[in-house]
Each structure stands twice: as C-alpha cells, then as structure tokens.
C-alpha cells in the first residue's frame, strides 16, 4: 500500500477514531475552562502519536477493503478532510466562547463531512479510488 493510501485509510482505524473522538471531547472541556495549553496538548498530541504509529506499523489493508474503506476511498478528499478540521475549529471556538450553539454547529459540521459521500452521485470517484 502506498503512503498516500495509508494516510487515507488510517483515519478509519478504530484506534484513530477513538483517539480523535475522546481527545476532541476532552479538549473541548478544557477549552470551556480556558485551559488553552492543556487543550492543545490533549487535542493534538495523542492523535499525532496514534497517526504516526498507525502509518508506521498498522496493517491497513483490511480497512481499505471494508465497506467503510470503500466509502472513504471514494469520498474523503483533502477538501473534505479540511472541512472536518474546520468543524473542529468551530467546535473548539464554541467551547472557548462557551457557546453551545457553536459547539453544536461544529459537531454537525464534522458529522456532515463524514457523511459527505451520501450526497454524491453513485458514479462519483475521488482521486483516492484505486483498483484493489
């Protein structure tokens, strides 16, 4: 598997999904309390470490060939990944400002990015899609 494919498919590994979800929630709580330094450490460091470990050592082929892998391979472009990060920025801004509406908008934005492929026509193929 090429490195760019590993970068794509590591995103759906359970360890990565769990790490990102837990650290985003924990950082949100820390930002609510205005503990910026701790929020940045908690929000980014574990995710970076898990990413590095998965990219280096994980067997990502099973995820590539799963239904979720096919979905992500077809619809998770760099633009969608950027929009997901934008949703996280809105979420964390809402926590900093103690604005539940912004927090909800951030969560909705992240969820919308993960569901992005549902709206696309069936024949749509992203640049990530490759023959197995």
Secondary structure, 3 states (H helix, E strand, C coil): CCHHHHHHHHHHCHHHHHHHHHHHHHHHHHHHCCCHHHHHHHHHHHHHHHHHHHHHHCCCHHHHCCHHHHHHHHHCCHHHHHHHHHHHHHHHHHHHCCCHHHHHHHHHHHHHHHCHHHHCCCCCCCCCCCCC
